[in-house]
Structures are given as C-alpha cells and as structure tokens.
C-alpha cells in the first residue's frame, strides 16, 4: 500500500508575508544597475526596484 500524504495549505499569514508593508507604502528599495541611461530623455537615471513586490521607481538625477 502507498503512504497517504496530507497537503498543507498555506495560511493567509504566509501568503501575505512581505506584501502588507508594500501596500502601506513601505517598500524596500534597491538600486537596479542594469540600465542607467534613458535614450528618450538623454539623461542618466537611477532605477529602484522593490525587493519584496518588484515594483519599479525611476529618478533622473
């Protein structure tokens, strides 16, 4: 006979881990150094990416 495995459903607490702070506006910004020059504006830009949710923010310095 085969062993019966019980599957554990993820709790709501585990599903929302790291996302509730971003929804409240507390992102964890890290600098993304892949692309630093904007062709349309002709300026150097800094791309920030949130390490939790993945949203991007750009600043032209």
C-alpha positions in Angstrom: 0.0 0.0 0.0 1.1 3.6 -0.6 1.7 6.2 2.0 -1.0 8.9 2.2 0.4 12.4 2.2 -1.5 15.3 3.6 -1.0 18.5 1.8 -0.6 21.6 3.9 -2.5 24.7 2.7 -0.6 27.9 3.1 -2.2 30.1 5.7 -3.2 33.7 5.0 -0.4 34.9 7.2 2.1 33.1 4.9 0.5 34.3 1.7 0.7 38.0 2.8 4.2 37.9 4.1 6.1 40.9 2.8 3.2 42.3 0.8 1.4 44.2 3.5 4.3 46.6 4.1 4.4 47.4 0.4 0.6 48.0 0.2 1.1 50.6 3.0 3.8 52.4 1.1 6.8 51.0 3.0 8.8 49.5 0.1 12.3 48.1 0.4 14.1 49.9 -2.5 17.3 48.5 -4.0 19.2 50.1 -6.9 19.0 48.2 -10.2 22.1 48.8 -12.2 21.1 47.1 -15.5 20.1 50.2 -17.4 21.4 53.6 -16.3 20.8 55.8 -19.4 17.4 56.9 -20.7 17.5 57.3 -24.5 14.4 59.4 -24.8 15.3 62.0 -22.2 19.1 61.8 -22.9 19.8 61.7 -19.1 21.3 59.4 -16.6 18.6 57.7 -14.5 18.5 55.6 -11.4 16.1 52.7 -11.3 14.9 51.5 -7.9 13.2 48.1 -7.6 11.4 46.9 -4.5 12.9 43.6 -3.3 9.6 42.4 -1.9 7.0 43.1 -4.5 9.1 44.0 -7.6 7.6 47.5 -8.4 10.0 50.0 -10.1 10.7 53.6 -9.5 12.9 55.8 -11.6 14.7 59.1 -10.7 16.5 61.4 -13.1 19.5 62.8 -11.2 
